[in-house]
Amino acid sequence: MIDIQLLRNDLDAVVARLAERGYAFDRETYQALEAERRTFQGRAQELQAARNAHAKKIGQAKAKGEDVAALLAEAGAINAEAGELEARAADVQKRQREFLEVIPNIPHASVPAGRGAEDNVEVRRWGTPRAFDFAVKDHVDIGAALGMLDFDTAIKLSGARFSVMKGAIARLHRSLAQFMLDVHTGEHGYTETYVPYMVSGECANGVSSLAKFKDDLFKIEGRDLYLIPTAEYPVTNFVRDSIVPAEQLPLRFACHSPCFRSEAGSYGKDTRGMIRQHQFDKVELVQIVHPDASAAAHEALTAHAEAILQKLGLPYRTVVLCTGDMGFSSAKTYDIEVWLPAQDTYREISSCSNFEAFQARRMQARFRNPKGKPELVHTINGSGLAVGRTLVAILENYQNADGSVTIPDVLRSYMGGAERITRA
């Protein structure tokens, strides 16, 4: 949630910056809410002054032995109006918060302006795509030929956008998650966590806007619970309604979990294979940091995600998203895109975002500054990595002419020493 003081102090600048990311700010509603708030605030101050004056008069009258019935009646009327005003002010405050909760974050000054993915800016590239001397297959055909990737059975079980993995491919999928966790905890300083796969509406609204994006989530019928679209939801909420001791910052968490997304609005997109599914696994990285360390932590987290691809020998590029392609809560996002030979292009495998104080303000996640005053922390997260898409990249980049798949060196110990996946 953005800081309402920014709107009050420089409305035009905030509106202009939000417009760069394609958000049309509702000035009329905002100004009407602010007018109501100021009216109630002004009247509340008048009533408080009247209360104080009457209390003084009553005290003086009692001291003189005078009848205070009329003064008490007047004080009662003031108190009644104050109570009514308090209820109406609370309603305005509630409506004002609901208004703010659907406004996206303000892009950081370093984010390039643009309308969509075509305006994203590449910042670096690693590795050289392999030159094949045979016809390249996509992961669907590779997995099917090996007898280890089965979409027909998945459709029979659950419908479209699901997959069934068997044998060595299922083990490779498990191995990837274990490998990622080992690297992030052993080399990058993250604490491994295990979390519920369902969160409350309050948790969901803490990291994003539940009102705006609830159709993207799977809700548990009859319960205030949603299947998590990413472990970011439960892990970031570790610090909700908390004051974290400043000396404990930064907090770094890594979490492997399944993720569930309805893919609302993605009809017809990536319907083949494992690129866009209702259920998939990720290893999520979350950092809770001091605001002064925010930008550096974002760069570090992105590098941690990239390190996995480097160790796996998978070519990738990193782009900074433009204002028109950013996620709702993000102030700045790097997308890491892995090379997929069958598509002859780079595809997203991780988004690493700095939310600055946006999520913390929604969650009231704070620390105390040297003066003892609570301040909002900054939150950062990214995939380190999406396990299914990493599996796809390995199948396609490490495929062989005979239909086998070479296992990257760093994964062989997780695969019982096997060097290749072949049909049993």
Legacy VTK file of the C-alpha trace (Angstrom):
# vtk DataFile Version 3.0
C-alpha trace
ASCII
DATASET POLYDATA
POINTS 424 float
0.000 0.000 0.000
1.376 3.405 -0.902
1.920 6.074 1.734
-1.108 8.364 1.814
1.175 11.226 2.845
2.695 11.074 -0.649
-0.753 11.753 -2.088
-1.411 14.572 0.352
1.969 16.221 -0.228
2.355 15.833 -4.015
-0.723 14.355 -5.629
0.165 15.361 -9.182
3.587 13.682 -9.067
2.166 10.417 -7.692
-0.660 10.365 -10.228
1.806 10.956 -13.057
4.114 8.163 -11.878
1.202 5.742 -11.521
0.037 6.666 -15.019
3.406 5.484 -16.348
2.503 1.985 -15.220
-0.932 2.230 -16.813
-2.925 2.992 -13.668
-5.637 5.642 -13.920
-5.843 7.245 -10.489
-9.376 8.157 -9.361
-8.844 11.747 -8.258
-12.534 12.412 -7.700
-12.979 9.584 -5.190
-9.721 10.366 -3.421
-10.521 14.066 -3.056
-14.054 13.323 -1.838
-12.688 10.967 0.819
-10.090 13.513 1.855
-12.747 16.235 2.117
-14.827 13.986 4.388
-11.803 13.183 6.496
-10.859 16.827 6.925
-14.432 17.743 7.838
-14.643 15.060 10.502
-11.152 15.827 11.751
-11.963 19.525 12.081
-15.235 18.879 13.859
-13.540 16.353 16.151
-11.035 19.015 17.198
-13.868 21.470 17.883
-15.705 18.897 19.994
-12.570 18.057 21.940
-12.078 21.734 22.697
-15.735 21.967 23.762
-15.337 18.901 25.977
-12.334 20.430 27.691
-14.128 23.744 28.170
-17.229 22.088 29.636
-15.158 19.901 31.931
-13.511 23.037 33.268
-16.870 24.821 33.705
-18.383 21.830 35.469
-15.418 21.627 37.827
-15.650 25.332 38.598
-19.434 25.174 39.103
-19.166 22.195 41.460
-16.495 23.997 43.456
-18.923 26.885 43.934
-21.776 24.554 44.815
-23.759 25.587 41.725
-26.274 23.434 39.834
-24.422 21.670 37.003
-27.384 19.865 35.437
-27.489 22.092 32.376
-23.754 21.867 31.889
-23.897 18.072 32.193
-26.680 17.960 29.618
-24.601 20.044 27.246
-21.576 17.806 27.868
-23.744 14.764 27.199
-24.829 16.199 23.856
-21.206 16.918 22.960
-20.217 13.366 23.880
-23.075 11.917 21.846
-22.061 13.904 18.776
-18.448 12.915 19.321
-19.395 9.241 19.451
-21.422 9.534 16.259
-18.625 11.452 14.594
-16.089 8.811 15.645
-18.157 6.075 14.002
-18.517 8.089 10.794
-14.802 8.930 10.786
-13.973 5.222 11.191
-16.155 4.485 8.172
-14.308 7.094 6.111
-10.985 5.674 7.261
-12.119 2.181 6.240
-13.222 3.383 2.798
-9.987 5.301 2.406
-7.939 2.183 3.196
-10.000 0.119 0.734
-9.324 2.807 -1.875
-5.582 2.701 -1.198
-5.413 -1.108 -1.168
-6.149 -1.419 -4.884
-3.594 1.199 -5.968
-0.352 -0.378 -7.257
3.071 0.525 -5.957
4.915 3.562 -7.259
7.765 2.545 -9.593
11.268 3.292 -8.385
12.966 6.184 -10.178
15.379 3.758 -11.893
12.592 1.762 -13.574
12.397 2.453 -17.326
9.124 3.805 -18.671
7.196 1.570 -21.046
3.870 -0.014 -21.878
4.624 -3.725 -21.970
7.157 -6.533 -22.241
8.539 -5.105 -25.465
9.840 -2.124 -23.463
11.724 -4.155 -20.851
15.469 -3.527 -20.814
18.072 -6.287 -20.872
20.779 -5.676 -18.276
22.971 -8.761 -18.735
23.244 -12.133 -20.409
25.063 -15.307 -19.349
26.009 -18.386 -21.344
25.774 -19.233 -25.032
22.816 -21.226 -26.356
23.877 -24.649 -27.578
24.079 -25.330 -31.317
22.294 -28.611 -32.064
23.166 -30.873 -34.993
19.787 -32.619 -34.872
16.128 -31.593 -34.816
15.347 -30.102 -31.408
12.339 -31.455 -29.499
10.388 -29.641 -26.829
10.105 -30.975 -23.275
6.688 -32.499 -23.926
7.961 -34.758 -26.706
11.189 -35.525 -24.849
9.353 -36.544 -21.680
6.709 -38.533 -23.542
9.338 -40.481 -25.531
11.083 -41.352 -22.268
7.766 -42.496 -20.813
8.205 -40.161 -17.852
6.089 -37.091 -18.587
2.388 -37.825 -18.899
-0.121 -35.086 -19.617
-2.954 -37.403 -20.727
-3.143 -39.013 -17.301
-3.005 -35.584 -15.669
-5.982 -34.479 -17.755
-7.865 -37.627 -16.695
-7.090 -36.855 -13.057
-7.511 -33.094 -12.884
-8.076 -31.505 -16.297
-5.853 -29.177 -18.286
-2.734 -27.398 -16.964
-1.518 -30.285 -14.807
1.215 -32.870 -15.318
2.244 -36.315 -14.084
5.953 -37.094 -13.776
7.412 -40.584 -13.379
10.736 -42.291 -12.867
13.922 -40.337 -13.410
12.130 -37.139 -14.454
10.149 -37.140 -11.191
13.426 -37.696 -9.343
15.102 -34.908 -11.307
12.258 -32.588 -10.327
12.753 -33.495 -6.653
16.516 -33.201 -6.992
16.283 -29.703 -8.411
14.327 -28.434 -5.411
16.801 -30.057 -3.026
19.763 -28.636 -4.944
18.300 -25.127 -4.907
17.643 -25.254 -1.173
21.157 -26.580 -0.494
22.752 -23.739 -2.470
20.632 -20.982 -0.962
21.019 -22.186 2.621
24.632 -23.343 2.360
26.100 -20.593 0.175
23.728 -17.623 0.262
22.775 -17.472 3.937
19.039 -18.188 3.796
17.149 -20.020 6.527
15.104 -22.934 5.196
11.429 -22.807 6.114
8.399 -25.047 5.719
5.020 -23.325 5.624
1.274 -24.025 5.296
0.039 -24.353 1.728
-3.053 -22.315 2.641
-3.263 -18.789 4.032
-6.004 -16.532 5.351
-7.443 -13.648 3.410
-5.566 -11.266 5.700
-2.263 -12.901 4.755
-3.111 -12.780 1.054
-4.029 -9.113 1.322
-0.771 -8.399 3.121
1.393 -9.117 0.086
-1.012 -8.092 -2.681
-4.592 -6.890 -3.115
-7.055 -9.676 -2.364
-9.917 -7.563 -3.661
-8.119 -7.058 -6.964
-6.584 -10.508 -7.515
-8.780 -13.011 -5.676
-9.846 -14.582 -8.999
-6.211 -15.638 -9.510
-6.334 -17.714 -6.324
-7.972 -21.030 -5.456
-10.260 -20.514 -2.450
-11.164 -23.247 0.019
-14.954 -23.479 -0.045
-16.599 -22.268 3.141
-13.308 -21.226 4.762
-11.258 -18.047 4.918
-8.361 -19.909 3.316
-6.647 -19.706 -0.074
-4.132 -22.073 -1.659
-0.847 -20.205 -1.923
0.182 -18.959 -5.395
3.758 -18.718 -4.059
5.476 -19.214 -0.709
5.933 -15.439 -0.670
2.428 -15.250 0.824
3.051 -17.149 4.071
6.762 -16.362 4.429
6.474 -12.574 4.075
3.660 -12.653 6.629
6.088 -13.980 9.243
6.615 -10.322 10.180
3.003 -9.127 9.904
1.936 -6.996 12.890
5.449 -7.255 14.306
8.317 -5.026 15.329
11.492 -6.851 14.313
14.551 -6.031 16.441
16.792 -3.951 14.181
19.804 -6.081 15.030
18.045 -9.125 13.536
17.820 -7.533 10.087
18.197 -8.723 7.424
15.989 -11.798 7.641
16.543 -14.254 4.786
14.211 -17.170 4.157
14.149 -19.904 1.509
11.073 -22.058 1.078
10.212 -24.931 -1.255
6.491 -25.345 -1.789
3.887 -26.211 -4.362
2.158 -23.159 -5.857
-1.437 -22.990 -7.045
-2.745 -20.478 -9.574
-6.037 -20.319 -11.392
-4.341 -18.588 -14.349
-7.380 -16.363 -14.730
-7.019 -14.307 -17.879
-4.436 -16.621 -19.447
-6.846 -18.634 -21.581
-5.010 -19.984 -24.625
-1.541 -19.012 -23.335
1.102 -21.747 -23.023
-1.445 -24.549 -22.990
1.169 -27.097 -24.087
3.468 -28.582 -21.491
4.673 -27.327 -18.126
5.259 -23.630 -18.734
1.933 -22.398 -17.312
0.164 -24.766 -14.916
-2.346 -24.634 -12.091
0.082 -26.489 -9.811
3.855 -26.181 -9.847
6.791 -26.071 -7.424
9.079 -23.178 -6.574
11.905 -22.430 -4.223
11.080 -18.937 -3.023
13.556 -16.435 -1.587
12.320 -13.723 0.783
14.318 -10.989 2.479
13.132 -8.576 5.176
15.608 -5.694 5.309
16.401 -2.234 6.616
15.281 0.413 4.077
18.862 1.621 3.635
19.895 -1.889 2.521
16.948 -2.422 0.236
18.478 -1.765 -3.181
21.641 -3.759 -2.470
19.610 -6.676 -1.093
17.497 -6.704 -4.265
20.601 -6.958 -6.417
22.005 -9.717 -4.180
18.814 -11.774 -4.212
18.680 -11.556 -8.006
22.281 -12.755 -8.187
21.410 -15.666 -5.879
18.693 -16.788 -8.287
21.023 -16.380 -11.267
23.665 -18.504 -9.511
21.400 -21.560 -9.771
21.248 -21.235 -13.555
24.986 -20.741 -13.766
25.661 -23.881 -11.723
23.269 -25.792 -13.984
24.942 -24.404 -17.103
21.689 -22.948 -18.462
21.986 -19.798 -20.621
19.841 -16.906 -19.448
19.351 -13.195 -19.615
18.182 -10.719 -16.976
15.862 -7.839 -17.811
14.503 -4.976 -15.736
10.773 -4.665 -16.196
9.404 -1.372 -17.471
6.664 0.550 -15.673
3.913 -1.008 -17.777
4.981 -4.638 -17.165
5.531 -4.614 -13.406
3.560 -6.569 -10.848
1.042 -4.795 -8.633
3.166 -4.646 -5.457
6.574 -4.115 -7.010
8.677 -0.950 -6.972
11.287 -2.610 -9.208
11.528 -6.076 -10.762
14.189 -8.076 -12.537
12.981 -11.003 -14.630
15.452 -13.806 -15.228
14.710 -15.587 -18.504
16.177 -18.992 -19.339
16.936 -20.129 -22.900
14.480 -22.713 -24.263
15.815 -24.226 -27.517
12.457 -25.582 -28.694
10.939 -22.110 -28.534
14.137 -20.460 -29.769
13.727 -17.772 -27.139
14.241 -16.819 -23.514
11.349 -17.454 -21.097
10.838 -16.183 -17.574
12.035 -18.513 -14.825
12.198 -16.022 -11.946
10.913 -12.592 -11.008
12.920 -10.814 -8.324
11.122 -7.796 -6.887
11.786 -5.049 -4.397
8.504 -3.940 -2.831
10.152 -1.315 -0.623
7.616 -0.451 2.151
4.511 -1.321 0.093
3.871 -4.755 1.616
5.176 -3.753 5.036
2.664 -0.910 5.242
-0.179 -3.336 4.479
1.132 -5.793 7.071
2.404 -3.256 9.622
5.822 -4.925 9.592
8.274 -2.638 11.359
11.580 -2.209 13.181
12.736 0.437 15.657
15.175 3.087 14.497
18.014 4.316 16.774
15.577 6.798 18.368
13.207 3.973 19.258
10.582 5.003 16.728
8.924 2.248 14.656
9.668 2.356 10.920
8.502 0.109 8.107
10.870 -2.597 6.890
11.407 -3.270 3.194
10.519 -6.629 1.642
12.143 -8.370 -1.326
11.397 -11.697 -2.921
12.086 -13.833 -5.967
12.009 -17.384 -7.258
15.199 -19.220 -6.724
13.936 -20.896 -8.993
10.653 -22.144 -10.446
11.349 -25.890 -10.293
9.138 -26.995 -13.187
10.497 -24.424 -15.601
14.039 -25.339 -14.596
13.196 -28.957 -15.358
11.857 -27.895 -18.754
15.076 -25.982 -19.464
17.242 -28.979 -18.552
15.232 -31.408 -20.694
15.492 -29.108 -23.706
19.046 -27.809 -23.305
20.567 -31.172 -22.357
18.676 -33.366 -24.840
20.596 -35.789 -27.049
19.958 -37.098 -30.557
19.099 -40.577 -29.211
16.305 -39.174 -27.033
18.256 -39.334 -23.780
18.895 -36.321 -21.538
22.286 -35.579 -19.988
22.092 -34.767 -16.293
23.993 -31.573 -15.319
27.107 -32.344 -13.288
25.872 -30.613 -10.124
22.757 -32.806 -10.000
24.353 -36.220 -10.469
24.931 -36.841 -6.782
21.211 -36.190 -6.235
20.399 -38.646 -9.016
22.334 -41.597 -7.580
25.360 -40.894 -9.770
23.450 -41.271 -13.054
24.806 -39.291 -15.999
21.850 -39.610 -18.340
18.113 -40.156 -18.310
17.175 -42.871 -20.762
14.020 -44.797 -21.440
13.754 -47.760 -19.083
LINES 1 425
424 0 1 2 3 4 5 6 7 8 9 10 11 12 13 14 15 16 17 18 19 20 21 22 23 24 25 26 27 28 29 30 31 32 33 34 35 36 37 38 39 40 41 42 43 44 45 46 47 48 49 50 51 52 53 54 55 56 57 58 59 60 61 62 63 64 65 66 67 68 69 70 71 72 73 74 75 76 77 78 79 80 81 82 83 84 85 86 87 88 89 90 91 92 93 94 95 96 97 98 99 100 101 102 103 104 105 106 107 108 109 110 111 112 113 114 115 116 117 118 119 120 121 122 123 124 125 126 127 128 129 130 131 132 133 134 135 136 137 138 139 140 141 142 143 144 145 146 147 148 149 150 151 152 153 154 155 156 157 158 159 160 161 162 163 164 165 166 167 168 169 170 171 172 173 174 175 176 177 178 179 180 181 182 183 184 185 186 187 188 189 190 191 192 193 194 195 196 197 198 199 200 201 202 203 204 205 206 207 208 209 210 211 212 213 214 215 216 217 218 219 220 221 222 223 224 225 226 227 228 229 230 231 232 233 234 235 236 237 238 239 240 241 242 243 244 245 246 247 248 249 250 251 252 253 254 255 256 257 258 259 260 261 262 263 264 265 266 267 268 269 270 271 272 273 274 275 276 277 278 279 280 281 282 283 284 285 286 287 288 289 290 291 292 293 294 295 296 297 298 299 300 301 302 303 304 305 306 307 308 309 310 311 312 313 314 315 316 317 318 319 320 321 322 323 324 325 326 327 328 329 330 331 332 333 334 335 336 337 338 339 340 341 342 343 344 345 346 347 348 349 350 351 352 353 354 355 356 357 358 359 360 361 362 363 364 365 366 367 368 369 370 371 372 373 374 375 376 377 378 379 380 381 382 383 384 385 386 387 388 389 390 391 392 393 394 395 396 397 398 399 400 401 402 403 404 405 406 407 408 409 410 411 412 413 414 415 416 417 418 419 420 421 422 423
